[in-house]
Amino acid sequence: MTELWKNGPLYDGGGAFPITTDSVLLADFVRAKPCRAVELCSGAGLISLLLLSREPRLSIDCAEIDPAASAAAARNFAANGLSDRARPLCLDIRDHRTALPHAACGLAVCNPPYFAEGSGRAPETEAMALARSETGCTLAQVVAAAAWCLRTGGAFCLVHRPERLVELLSLMSASGLEPKRLRLVQHRLEKPPGLVLVEGRKGARPGLEVLPALILTGPDGRDAAEMRRIYHREEN
């Protein structure tokens, strides 16, 4: 297993779910509070692991369709002594009305597949196909599952590609998850955004806060200060 930072949580992606920047940035974007939460398309549980390590009064259900990934998540939680607060659920989120709790969660979080089925680079394995393309669930189905699980006032946080931002915001508003915070992520200041982080709240009034862009790399080519903070890296 990999230690995420010095004296930090241990993680093993089981070969198919490595530590990725988008998941780490999403976990940092989430304003975790004591509550019951759900992670959709949870993979091996990296985002949940990061949130649980930050908020000791959080409990989370991890919904994942891939049995191998769900088993890897269970091992990760056990290795970190978190099995009492994290529950891996091997299920299809398209069955959310029967498989997931209704209006019970204060937080839903998701790093969903980015590409519509048949678009993007062809994945090498079935596990990668489920993680990258909408073969197992669409963006609309992810949003519907989050809306089902959240109580009024609960937050839905996810990361996606900027080219699908209009679609995402429309789906969220139509499902009663009003977009409230948005942050674009750029590799360099002069580059276009490659990711977008969004938070919506169930039943909230309209009003979107657009945060300053998160720039990953400084002018000197090194990780920017905020990136070092997120990754718990001391500046040399």
N, C-alpha and C positions, 0 to 999 in steps of 0.2 A: 504493500500500500504506500501511497505518496502522502507525505506530510504537507498540507497545503501552505503552511508557513511555519516558522519556528514555534514549536509548542502548540501548533494549530491542529485542526481536525485531520483525520486520516481518510484517504479516499482512493478507491480503485474503480475505474470505469469499466472493468471487465473486458477491455479490449475494444469495445465499440462506442464507449461514451467517455472520451477524454475530457480533461479540464479545458474548457473553452472560454474565450474572452467574453462572448455574449452572455453566457450563464453567470459568470462572475460579476459582470457589470449589472445585470438584472438584480442579483441578490443585493448588491450595494444600493441600488435605486429604491428597493422596497423599504418602506418605513415600518419595520416589524414592531408589533406591539403584542402584549399578552392576549392570545385568542386561539380559537381553533382555526386551522388553515387547511387549504388543499393545494397541492401542486398537480397540475394537469400536464400530461406528456412528460413525466418526471424522469425518465431515463434511469440512471443509476443513483439518482437522489442528490446530485451535487448542490443544486440551489437550496433544497430543503436542509441539507447539512450545513450550509453557510448560514442560513437563517436561524436554525436551532442553536448554532454556536454563539450567535449574537444575542438572542432573546431567550433566556432560560425558562420563561413561562409560556412559550409557544408550543403548541402541539400541531402535528400536520399529518394529513393523509396524502399519500403519493400515488396517483393514478397513472398507470403505465400499461400499455397493451402487450409489450414484449416480455415474456416470462423470464428470459435471461437477464434483462435489465432490471426487472423487479426484484429478482433474487440478488443481484449485485447491490441494489439499494439496501436490502435487508442486511447484507453483510457489512455494508458501510455503517449503518446505524448501530449494529451490534458492536463493531470495532470501536466506536466512539461512546459507547454506553448510553445510546439514545433510543434504544428499542421501546422504552416506555412512553416516548413522546412522538415517535414516528411510526406510521403504519403503512407499509407498502401494500398497494392494492393492484393486483394484476387484472385489469378490466379494460373494456372499450368505452371511452368517454362518450361515444355516440349513444350509449345506453345510460346516460347520466340520470335520467328520470327514475330509473330503477336501481342503479348501481351506486349513486352518490347521494350524500345527505342534502336535504332541501332546506335552504335558508338558514343554515346552521353555522356558517363560517364568516369570520371577520376579514379574511384575506384569501384570495385566490391568486396564484402565480403560475406563469407558463412561459417556457421557451418553445414555441410551437414549430412545426415544420414550416419552412419559409416559402417553398415553391409549390405552385399548383401542380397537380398530377400531370406528368408528361412534359413539364418544363424543367429548365435547369440541367445541370450535369447528371448523367445517369449514375445512380449510386452503385457501389460495388457489391454490397450485400443487402439482404432483406432488412437487417437491423438499421443500416444506414438509410435505406429507402424510407422506412417509417419515421426516422428522425429528420430527414431532409425534405421529403416531399409529402404532399397531402394524400398519400395512399391509404392511411389509416384514419384520418380525420381532416376536415377542412377548417379554415379559419372561422367560418360561421359556426361550425359545431363546437369549436373551442370556446368561443364567446358565449354560446348558448349554455354550455356546461358550467362556465364560471357564473353566469347570471343565476342559474339554478341553485348553485351551492351557497351563494352569498346572501347574508341577511341585509336588510336595509342599512345603508351607510358603510357596508363592507367594501374593501378595496380590491380591484383587479389590476395586477401589474404584469406586463409582458414586454418582450423584446421582439422586434420584427425588422423587416427591410423597409426603407423609406418609400420605395416605389409602391408599396401596398398600404401606405398610411391612410389615404382617403378611404379605401375600402374598410380598413380596420376601424377608423373613427365612426364611420357610418354604421357598421355592424354593432359597435358598442352602444351608440346612442339609441339605435332601434331596439336593443335588448334591455334598456333601462340602466346601462352602465355609463354614466355621463363622464366623458373624458375630462380630467381635472389637472393632470400634470403631463408634460411632454418634454423629452430631452433628446436631441440629436447627438449622435456619436460620430466623430471624425477621426481618422487616423492621424492626419496632420491638419493644421489650420487652413492651408490652401487647398485641401482636398474636399470633395463633396462628402456628405454624410454616408456612412455605410450601414448604420444601425439606427433605430429609434426606440427609445424607452417610453412607455405610456402607462399611466395610472388612470383608471376610471373608478367611480364610486356609484354603488347601486342607489338609485333614487335621489341622487344629488341634483342641485340646480345647475344650469349651464354656467360655464366660466372656466376657461382653460388657462393655466399658468404654463408659459413656455420658458423653460430654464435655459441658462447659458449652455452652449454646446460643450460636450465633454471631449476634449482634445487628448488623444492618447499619447502622442509623441511631441516633444518640444522641438524648438528650432535647432537644437544641437544634435537631434537624432536620437536622444535618449528618452526613456519613459518620462512623461510629464509627472509633476508632483502629485497630482490627483490619482494618476494611475499607480504610482508607487504606494500611495496610501491604501488604495483599494486592495492591492496585492500584498500588503503588509511588508513592503520592502524598505529597508533602511537605505538612505542615500549614502553612497560611498564618498 
